[in-house]
Amino acid sequence: MRLLDNNTEAIGRGNVKYRRIEAEEGGGGDVEEEEAFGWRWSGRNDSRKYVYACATFASLNSVLLGYDVGVMSGAILFIQKDLRITELQEELLIGCLSIVSLLGSLLGGRTSDTVGRKWTIGLASIVFQCGAAVMAFAPSFLVLMIGRLLAGVGIGFGVMIAPVYIAEISPSVSRGSLTSFPEIFINLGILLGYISNYAFSGLSEHINWRIMLGVGILPSVFIGFALFVIPESPRWLVTKRRVKEARSVLRRISESELEAEERLVEIEQAAAAASASAKKHEEKAIWRELLSPSPSLLRMLVAGCGIQCFQQITGIDATVYYSPTIFRDAGIESENEILAATVAVGFTKTAFILVAIFLIDKAGRKPLLYVGTVGMTVCLFVLGIALTHQHGSGLLSPDVGIRLAIWAVCGNVAFFSIGIGPICWVLTSEIFPSRLRAQASALGAVGNRLSSGLVAMSFLSVSRQISVAGTFFIFSAVSALSIAFVHKFVPETKGKSLEQIEMLFQSAAEMRGGEVQLGDVEHLVQEE
């Protein structure tokens, strides 16, 4: 492994000389192009601010997902009364968004490979806007479902593309924290949804839930502005042979021109290796390659798709979507008090994601995953105990049981936000090769949304059969399994480039083949 890393670094250094000569001899076009866009590289601070701005704008679609999750938990209380829907219809309404977002995620991978990462972000926003508008004016359950389905497709696009785009523009040293931005905005959206529920709950039942859902259109307006600010992914540009544009973007997002050239060489090597691999395998289609993967790709898929599924089957969406049901089962009777308790959950979830952002590139991915999954396991078990004792044991007073339930829910979302919440998106955006990254990440997002939908659509039915407490004991057991999964299948990726991370999944035989292939790639790049 170390030998291969050294070879990669040596090749990179050799090609940097070639690229710097090329830049000096024929780089005037790049300078003119940068001036036409109104910017040029001007130093470390400017590049860092620009990358953070791009990550922020690219993450705005995640606010839409978070807002929908948060607002629906409260809006459903009033939809039930206004449209007189059944419990089954309630489960369908809540869970269908996650299931339908599978379609958006699958289409998003192919779309982003075709039209680019940037414009896929814009498409996600437009589709969600249409769905939110239909929901806000829905006169019946059927029309409400149609709007929900449209919103789900838009969310599927957004959930899949944001981490991929951010990973492809971020420097290695800060990629973890930057790729966690979508999770920050999901949590911010959840908090805003809870606040919206509380703020509009005093209006009439025919109006309040419509305003709650309609407010979700507002973040999309900012996404339209973002498309005029953020650049296209340099890695996507290289795959489309638009190297001059990729170099211009890299100069803007790198701390020095030397770093920009080094990153360009590394990206071109990876793209050339992927192209050579495709020819070697007779131009096998990407989806065919994902369905019949090589041993190293299989290890990537197990790690990436597995962590995405565990993020949801530990019950986080059940906790967020059905928090009013949980608190009512714990003994809180007033709707205003229930909605106020959900706001506390939203604040906790948002606050602790900031802790993860601060630590992810310092402590690493795996330590935070261990802390988060262990903490979630304990909190889910305590929540099950608290809800059990509220129904007949007599060991806890009602007030103590309510407080314990609130603390357990808040603790669960806090540990989720520290660990598996943001880190699953970081890992799936950085472990796959460039040629497969968008569609492999889409496959991971499919597993995430499918798991979310199954949990959301079955929570009420399962709880009715085995009690709410019993359901959370099951979530606690699944969370314990996730600890073993992290230990066995998830590598540490802190501080490594995207191209170096690929090598972590290769066997000894594949690495020996890779050394020869990298030598061929160096020859190809220098002959361009």
Steps between C-alpha positions, in 0.01 A plus 500: 500500500774743599703410191204580279437830676865594448477410131189711466669796666808461281294487185304803615818700560643405163191603314471826689819616328351416164175676583671810635705531178179459299332768713789741448516441125129483415316611810395842379163366391430388855576843638272664245226252584534564873483876445189453285332329795606788723749322725857384522693308766609744765606294798420253772226690680308584183506140376389365837211748522396418145497123565295552818256719305465233229442228761237717670309574180520138383350389834188715477299214349560311824299766685201385292534140621549603861212747491266239354594247769456753781187674377312181412536370856278787619296571186368144498310572825295764318480316165334212685228732626455706181504223238384223741768252395546153651807365680597305187473814288714683759774236467480516120517879497805511725688200363433541127739796471798284594394219266438732204829679563660172385399597148656843540824352634526246217424761234729748672812288452451466126381861462801643684735297282328641191422866574739557790482518879411869510190487278374186673489705821279753319272231358448355849383839625251552216337158543466548876347847454227353279424231757488745793262729310264211419499388866426849631186531285388136513120469539510124565722215616558388138632841389708523817660165411578623146684802642678275747620274218641798305674631810647153558658490153654844556634398839649183347695712252620739772599235756713318245678788327602738781759275674645392164544859381653618828742205519619574146581867566642465853869470595588179687578675827147640541293264286341328801364815658391648166324183387312506830338830404191328348437333836526839674237637265277194543508564874440870450202413279361265766531774762328752271224247437443453873498877555255542211269242661506685830462845341202419275322247723267772633339562158192315380542132414416565134775761459786428742637179343487656152714793612737259678555302178503805269781673690729219373510673160710791633844327515466413131517871412852520643604193301418687178744772606760238597520368144656831394766473774622142516726347230465160340686208660859485364492120508187493284659751262807276461281198420345712222847600374448865593841521665544876453179569692598248768836674548325837535270362770787330684700823507205668667441229764867420576732687735776537240555448129735213580228324699254557216738337252565207734128442544445520124769241434355269764150534352628439145689191615187361663292581192756341268518189721120477500494537122763229458305275735181557302673401174651196670152389604356561153330827592278330757207724596528669838187339643610163370833551672324591825283190480797269426778680688867420534616396851617853586180660370295245694680605820419864418134417438470304825652787698311780320156343463522327838570819695217676313251228597613491863452876521126447449418157645620621840176700499599865465215587263251325726632709789469824301180437299312349792644698790149631585379137523797409721444792735127431515578137589739628767212687665496855353140591416500863379568548126690822571722324755562216253601744226720692745676173591566432130661845469740398780585187300565714191733736688694205643538331163621823336740595781680166507553483125729801550707290740543238228605761244769625737636153580461296181830607340683499834381188681421307181195318370516171692543640854192720451309205357585292807395776741180569308383139457578402860321810629196435278480139619489610864249783443262284297508234773432763769211638294350152482531468879344843558201422279458155658485641851241757394255217434443310820828417678463780755878522551517852357274793573326648192711819516827305525396275211419799279833667579691177440325449166580856386864466609530162323356638173727806519800278583424270208485784245814657655707182459353451152615851403849439640551170320311305237278793395761709318773240459299257287466773233869588529606138448275427203615816324871421535555122477393435139712559184424817301344312208257320730462758779172662397308180426655300785410782738151494349481130581596576860237772515244247370581269792470794738163619365358146473594429861355834608174433315459151643556627854267799456224296336505221758568680831137553603394148397792332677454717809135400518606134501796505740464850659707812436746388770550161332570670169780705655652191661528361144663823380748474788596145394549611138715790620718251690548306175612820328796520741626163377442606137710814543782298658502237224430688176564874534858632444642826633517756217611812689761710318517282187427615146208343317743310281694365802177383664430273202821313583379419853253253353741322269644158572874434477462356147294798384756740646783329313297538180431858594870584517546390139186685394614822665824480307301473178285793607807719557616422148155579356467831684841624392424414137175709493 
